[in-house]
Amino acid sequence: MAALEKAIATLDQDQRQVAAILLEPLQGEGGVRPGDLDYFHSVRQICNETGILLILDEVQVGVGRTGKLWGHEHLGIEPDIFTLAKGLAGGIPIGAVLSQEFCSVFEPGDHASTFGGNPFACTAALAVLKTLKTENLLENAEARGIQLREGLAAIATRFSHHVAEVRGWGLINGMVLKEEVALTAMDVIKAALTKGLLLVPAGPKVIRFVPPLIVSDVEVNQALQILKQVMTDLCSG
Ligand SMILES: Cc1ncc(COP(=O)(O)O)c(C=O)c1O
């Protein structure tokens, strides 16, 4: 925060040289790091005072991934603009930019692209939004997320020489391996894959868990059992 305040303080009187501050509510590729409430509230305040727009990138955490419709609901702030993609159409390529009325400058057709607004992708997105509601997927993401984090926390305790931390919101979670041990996220991911559990890294030391929002409690338990076995194999001896 101090670095940001210092940077803002060095701005000329004409604040328009900074159009916007762009942040992820939870850093995905950066290591599954949930945003800090105080930090985001301070940034929101700076943006209010200076007229700099606050843009949140919800490509990874939007549309129910965190157990809430938008990731920024965890932070209790409203962005001026936010972006969506990945989960919006359940795997069909699509992206969207949402903005508050006061900074909504595009007229239809201003921001055209070859596949922009294509009916197939838009229909898929509408189906996803409807399914989120009819199948209570926000509630499922929250409940399964708690189950997953509790299970991961138990594994972290059992393998506390190797695991530093478990963190995340809803169904985006990271298990962080200790810097000082040789074990890497890819070691765990490769071993898990051979047992049928598909995981993805978020940097060299963070194993990311991003199951589909329809994941069941039985499947979460299966994943935890496999992970426990993998950790036992890799960490013993
Ligand atoms: C947070 C975040 N923003 C933006 C992007 C890029 O999205 P796209 O591939 O839709 O351009 C990604 C891709 O992984 C992402 O994780």
The ligand as an SDF file (V2000), in Angstrom:
LIG
                    3D

 16 16  0  0  0  0  0  0  0  0999 V2000
   -6.9620  -13.2560  -14.3410 C   0  0  0  0  0  0  0  0  0  0  0  0
   -6.8250  -13.4160  -15.8220 C   0  0  0  0  0  0  0  0  0  0  0  0
   -7.0660  -12.3640  -16.6160 N   0  0  0  0  0  0  0  0  0  0  0  0
   -6.9740  -12.4660  -17.9520 C   0  0  0  0  0  0  0  0  0  0  0  0
   -6.6240  -13.6360  -18.5520 C   0  0  0  0  0  0  0  0  0  0  0  0
   -6.5670  -13.7130  -20.0290 C   0  0  0  0  0  0  0  0  0  0  0  0
   -7.8070  -14.1160  -20.4470 O   0  0  0  0  0  0  0  0  0  0  0  0
   -8.1030  -14.4520  -21.9730 P   0  0  0  0  0  0  0  0  0  0  0  0
   -7.3420  -15.6840  -22.2600 O   0  0  0  0  0  0  0  0  0  0  0  0
   -9.5760  -14.6360  -21.9970 O   0  0  0  0  0  0  0  0  0  0  0  0
   -7.6230  -13.2910  -22.7460 O   0  0  0  0  0  0  0  0  0  0  0  0
   -6.3570  -14.7580  -17.7870 C   0  0  0  0  0  0  0  0  0  0  0  0
   -5.9700  -16.0380  -18.4180 C   0  0  0  0  0  0  0  0  0  0  0  0
   -5.5530  -16.9660  -17.8160 O   0  0  0  0  0  0  0  0  0  0  0  0
   -6.4690  -14.6530  -16.3760 C   0  0  0  0  0  0  0  0  0  0  0  0
   -6.2300  -15.6980  -15.5660 O   0  0  0  0  0  0  0  0  0  0  0  0
  1  2  1  0
  2  3  1  0
  2 15  2  0
  3  4  2  0
  4  5  1  0
  5  6  1  0
  5 12  2  0
  6  7  1  0
  7  8  1  0
  8  9  2  0
  8 10  1  0
  8 11  1  0
 12 13  1  0
 12 15  1  0
 13 14  2  0
 15 16  1  0
M  END
$$$$
